[in-house]
Structures are given as C-alpha cells and as structure tokens.
Amino acid sequence: MSEILENRTYDEIAIGETASLSRTVGEADIQLFAALSGDVNPAHVDHEYAASSMFGGIIAHGAFSGALISTVLGDLLPGPGTIYLGQTLRFLRPVKPGDHLTVTVTAREKFDDKKRVIFDCLCVNQEGKSVVKGEAEVIAPSEKISRPKIPVPAVSLGNAPFAIHA
C-alpha cells in the first residue's frame, strides 16, 4: 500500500506543533548533492584534501541539511501546498558520512492576514548535538490536500546504484 501525504492547513496548525524526520547521511548523499548543485568544494568531495582539513574528513554540504528541512515542511508540516518563502540557517557542527540526523520543525508564530507561519528548525546528530538551527517562513495551505506519495526515482553515481530511503 502506498503512503499518503496529507497537509495541515493554516487553520489546523497549532503554535508549538512539530514534525520530524530522521536520516543517516551517506557518502553517496554528499556525492549526489555535489552533482546536483555543482558544489565540488574539496571539503565535500576530495578525501585527500578533507583529511588534512580541520574536520579530518569530508563533510556534507550545509545546504544538504537545509534541503532536509525543506522536506519536512513540504511533506509533513504544513505539507503539500506549502509555499516556502525563506530560511535562515546557522551551521553549528560538521555533518559527516554516517551521521544520523533528526530534523525537526516547530510552529512558532502565525500571521492570519497572509496565512504565513514561522517555524523554528533544528537538526541534531546521533549524539543529540545541534548541527544546524534556524527558522523558515512559509505560506501554509488553506485547503486540505491528500495525495499518494510519489516514489523518488532511483539514480546512480558511476557504477553504484543509489536510492533515497526517506
């Protein structure tokens, strides 16, 4: 049976309401993000360079964590029909391959005139340490939407198949 994406309308969202997802970051995630974005900073893709950096190895792009926040907002809270207006992020710790992130958004403030919601955003690692925090502003949907979740297409990097498991 397929999963269903169902939104929370502006009127349904309560201040303090949260939604989260968890994901282990793999090296393939970092490589795929580099391929999609074109950001091939050696801190992300060059093992030799990264080993001598202050982080002692490759790290995920900061925007990768921001993309996970976007996933929570677009799929869970508010969900389908959400219009993403802006985001601020503070990168507090590096994210390395193998780190398990939990990304949480919390409704902080609502503006009735334009159906806007401000969410606090937090990404923590497997040790419970904050790696990214910030806020996002969205226009929450005014109509209920319930749709089957479309499977993410499989992609490959070179000879290695890669699938996203959300």
C-alpha positions in Angstrom: 0.0 0.0 0.0 1.4 3.4 -0.9 2.0 6.2 1.6 -0.3 9.2 1.6 0.9 12.8 2.0 -1.6 14.9 3.8 -1.1 18.5 4.8 -2.0 20.6 7.8 -3.9 23.7 6.7 -3.1 27.1 8.2 -6.2 26.8 10.4 -5.2 23.4 11.7 -1.6 24.3 12.6 -1.1 25.0 16.3 1.7 27.0 17.8 4.2 24.5 19.2 3.2 21.8 16.8 6.2 19.8 15.5 7.2 17.4 12.7 10.4 15.5 12.3 12.3 13.1 10.0 15.4 11.1 10.6 18.1 10.2 8.1 21.6 8.7 8.1 23.8 10.7 5.8 25.8 8.6 3.5 28.8 9.4 1.3 26.5 8.9 -1.7 24.2 11.6 -0.4 27.1 14.0 -0.4 28.3 13.0 -3.9 24.8 13.2 -5.3 24.3 16.7 -3.7 27.6 17.8 -5.2 26.4 16.5 -8.6 23.0 18.2 -8.4 24.3 21.5 -7.1 27.7 21.7 -8.8 29.4 22.5 -5.5 32.5 20.4 -5.6 34.4 22.2 -2.8 37.1 19.8 -1.8 35.8 19.7 1.8 32.9 17.7 0.4 34.4 15.5 -2.3 38.2 15.2 -2.1 39.2 12.7 0.6 42.9 13.6 0.5 42.2 17.3 0.9 39.5 16.8 3.5 41.7 14.5 5.6 44.0 17.4 6.2 41.2 19.9 7.0 40.1 21.0 10.4 37.3 18.4 10.1 39.6 15.4 9.4 37.5 14.1 6.6 34.8 15.0 4.1 31.7 16.8 5.4 28.2 17.2 4.0 27.2 20.5 2.3 25.4 22.8 4.7 22.6 23.2 2.2 22.0 19.5 2.4 20.7 20.0 5.9 18.6 22.9 4.6 17.1 20.5 2.0 16.1 18.1 4.7 14.3 20.9 6.5 12.5 21.7 3.2 11.5 18.0 3.0 9.8 18.2 6.4 8.0 21.5 5.5 6.9 20.2 2.1 5.9 16.7 3.0 4.9 16.8 6.7 4.2 20.2 8.3 2.5 22.0 6.7 2.9 19.5 3.9 1.6 19.6 0.3 0.6 23.0 -0.9 3.1 24.8 1.2 4.9 27.8 -0.3 8.4 28.2 1.0 9.3 31.9 1.4 12.6 32.0 3.2 15.0 30.3 5.6 17.9 31.2 7.8 20.4 28.7 8.9 23.3 28.6 11.4 25.8 25.7 10.9 27.0 24.7 14.3 28.8 21.4 13.7 30.0 19.5 10.7 27.9 16.7 9.3 30.0 13.7 8.2 29.1 10.5 6.4 27.5 8.1 8.9 25.9 10.8 11.0 22.3 10.2 11.8 20.3 13.4 11.7 16.9 14.2 13.2 15.4 17.3 11.6 12.5 19.0 13.5 10.4 22.0 12.6 8.2 23.7 15.3 5.5 26.2 14.5 6.5 29.4 16.4 4.3 32.2 15.1 1.3 32.6 12.8 0.2 35.6 10.8 -3.5 35.4 9.9 -3.5 38.2 7.2 -1.4 36.2 4.7 -1.6 32.7 6.2 2.2 32.8 7.0 3.8 30.6 9.6 7.3 30.9 11.1 8.9 27.6 12.1 12.0 27.1 14.3 14.2 24.5 12.6 16.7 22.2 14.3 18.9 19.4 13.1 20.6 17.2 15.7 23.0 14.4 15.2 23.1 10.9 16.8 24.7 12.3 19.9 21.8 14.8 20.4 24.1 17.7 19.5 22.7 20.5 17.4 24.4 20.7 13.9 22.1 23.2 12.2 19.4 25.6 13.6 17.4 28.4 12.1 14.0 29.4 11.0 11.8 29.1 8.0 8.8 31.2 6.8 6.1 29.6 4.7 2.6 30.3 3.4 0.6 27.4 4.8 -2.1 25.9 2.6 -5.6 27.0 3.1 -7.2 23.8 1.6 -6.8 20.2 2.7 -4.6 18.1 0.3 -4.2 14.4 0.5 -2.2 12.7 -2.3 -0.3 9.4 -2.8 3.4 9.9 -2.1 5.2 9.7 -5.4 8.3 7.4 -5.2 11.6 9.1 -5.6 13.3 7.9 -8.8 16.4 5.7 -8.4 19.7 7.3 -9.6 23.2 6.0 -9.9 26.6 7.5 -9.3 29.0 6.0 -11.8 28.5 2.2 -11.3 27.0 2.5 -7.9 23.2 2.5 -7.7 21.7 4.9 -5.2 18.3 5.1 -3.7 16.8 7.6 -1.2 15.1 6.0 1.7 13.1 8.6 3.5 
